[in-house]
Amino acid sequence: MANVRGCNLPDDLYYLIEKHVWAKPMEGGVIRVGITAVAGKLSGGKLAAITVKAKNIGQEVKQAKSIATVESSKFVGPVPAPISGVLLRANEKLAADPNLAVSDPYGEGWVAEMQATDWDGEKGSLASGAEGVAAYQAKLEAENISCS
C-alpha cells in the first residue's frame, strides 16, 4: 500500500480519481466499490451516514452516476460508481457504523458490490497499479490535498 501525502492508496485497486472512489474485482465478476481515504478526509473525517440508494439495488447504474449518499458535518454528496453495473448489495455494516468508510475504507468500510456490465471495457478508464498511485499523487499535489 502506498502512502501519498498521508493518504493510504493500495496499488491493487482501480481508481476513478476525479470522484475519489475505487473498484476491486472479486470472484464471479463481482466488483466491490468504495470511497478512498482521500474522500474520507475531504468529507471532514467523521461521517454521519453513508446511504446506498435502496431503489437502485438490482438496477444498472452507469459509471460515475451516484450509488449512495455520504453525509458529514462538512459535506453531503454523492458516492459515484467507479464502473457501470448492476448494484447487487450495500455493505450493511455502514448503517451501524458509517465511519468504517473512513477508518477502513479498503477493508470493512466498502460501500457496495456490483456486477460489472463491461469490466474489460471500463477498467482501462480507471487508474491502477503504481501508475494509478502516481496519477493520484499528481492530483493530490496539484490540489494541495493531504490526509495528515
C-alpha positions in Angstrom: 0.0 0.0 0.0 1.3 3.4 -1.0 1.1 6.4 1.4 0.8 9.6 -0.6 0.6 12.9 1.4 -0.7 10.9 4.4 -3.3 9.1 2.3 -3.3 5.3 2.1 -3.7 4.2 -1.5 -3.5 0.4 -2.2 -1.9 -0.3 -5.6 -4.1 -3.3 -6.2 -7.3 -1.3 -6.7 -8.8 0.6 -9.6 -9.5 4.3 -9.0 -11.8 6.8 -10.6 -9.5 9.5 -9.3 -11.7 12.5 -10.1 -14.5 11.0 -8.0 -12.3 9.6 -5.2 -13.8 6.1 -5.5 -12.3 2.7 -6.0 -13.2 -0.7 -7.5 -11.8 -4.2 -6.6 -12.6 -7.3 -8.7 -13.9 -10.2 -6.5 -14.9 -13.7 -7.5 -17.6 -14.3 -10.1 -17.4 -10.9 -11.8 -18.5 -9.1 -8.7 -16.8 -5.7 -8.2 -16.5 -4.3 -4.7 -16.6 -0.5 -4.6 -15.9 2.2 -2.0 -14.6 5.7 -1.2 -10.9 6.4 -0.9 -9.1 7.7 2.2 -9.0 11.0 0.3 -12.8 11.1 0.1 -13.0 10.4 3.9 -10.6 13.3 4.6 -12.4 15.7 2.2 -15.7 14.9 3.9 -14.4 16.1 7.2 -13.2 12.7 8.6 -16.3 11.9 10.7 -19.4 10.6 8.8 -23.0 10.8 9.9 -24.2 8.3 7.3 -23.5 6.5 4.0 -26.8 5.5 2.5 -26.9 3.3 -0.6 -30.0 4.1 -2.7 -32.3 1.1 -2.0 -34.2 1.7 -5.2 -31.0 1.1 -7.1 -30.4 -2.4 -5.8 -30.9 -4.8 -8.7 -30.7 -1.9 -11.2 -28.0 -1.0 -13.6 -26.0 2.2 -12.7 -23.7 3.9 -15.2 -20.1 4.7 -14.4 -19.8 8.0 -12.4 -23.5 8.0 -11.5 -24.5 8.0 -7.8 -24.9 4.7 -6.0 -25.0 6.2 -2.5 -25.0 9.4 -0.5 -22.4 10.4 2.1 -23.2 12.8 4.9 -20.9 14.5 7.4 -20.9 17.8 9.3 -18.9 19.3 6.4 -20.4 17.7 3.3 -23.5 16.0 1.8 -22.9 14.5 -1.6 -23.0 11.5 -3.9 -20.8 8.4 -4.0 -20.4 7.7 -7.7 -20.0 4.3 -9.2 -16.4 3.7 -10.4 -17.8 1.3 -13.1 -21.1 0.6 -14.8 -23.0 -2.4 -13.5 -25.9 -3.8 -11.6 -25.9 -2.8 -7.9 -26.1 -6.1 -6.0 -25.9 -5.1 -2.4 -24.9 -2.5 0.1 -22.4 -3.0 3.0 -24.9 -3.3 5.9 -22.1 -2.6 8.4 -22.1 1.0 7.3 -25.7 1.5 8.5 -24.5 0.9 12.1 -21.0 2.5 11.7 -20.6 4.8 8.7 -17.1 5.7 9.9 -15.8 2.3 8.8 -15.6 4.0 5.4 -13.1 6.4 6.9 -11.2 4.2 9.3 -11.0 1.1 7.0 -12.1 2.4 3.5 -10.5 -0.6 1.6 -11.5 -3.3 4.1 -14.6 -3.4 6.2 -15.7 0.1 5.0 -16.5 -0.8 1.4 -19.8 0.7 0.2 -21.4 -1.7 -2.2 -20.9 -4.6 -4.6 -21.8 -4.5 -8.3 -22.0 -6.9 -11.2 -19.9 -5.2 -13.9 -21.6 -4.9 -17.2 -18.4 -4.0 -19.1 -15.4 -4.6 -16.8 -13.0 -5.3 -19.6 -14.1 -2.2 -21.5 -14.2 0.2 -18.5 -11.2 -0.9 -16.4 -8.9 0.9 -18.8 -10.5 4.2 -17.9 -9.6 3.6 -14.2 -6.2 4.3 -12.7 -4.4 1.2 -11.3 -1.1 -0.2 -10.0 1.9 2.0 -9.5 0.9 4.3 -12.4 -2.5 4.8 -10.8 -1.0 5.7 -7.4 1.3 8.2 -9.3 -1.6 9.7 -11.1 -3.5 10.1 -7.8 -0.4 11.6 -6.2 -0.2 14.2 -9.0 -3.9 15.2 -8.4 -3.3 15.5 -4.6 -0.2 17.6 -5.2 -1.9 19.8 -7.8 -4.9 20.5 -5.5 -2.8 20.6 -2.3 -4.8 17.8 -0.6 -3.3 15.7 2.2 -4.8 13.2 4.7 -2.4 14.2 7.5 
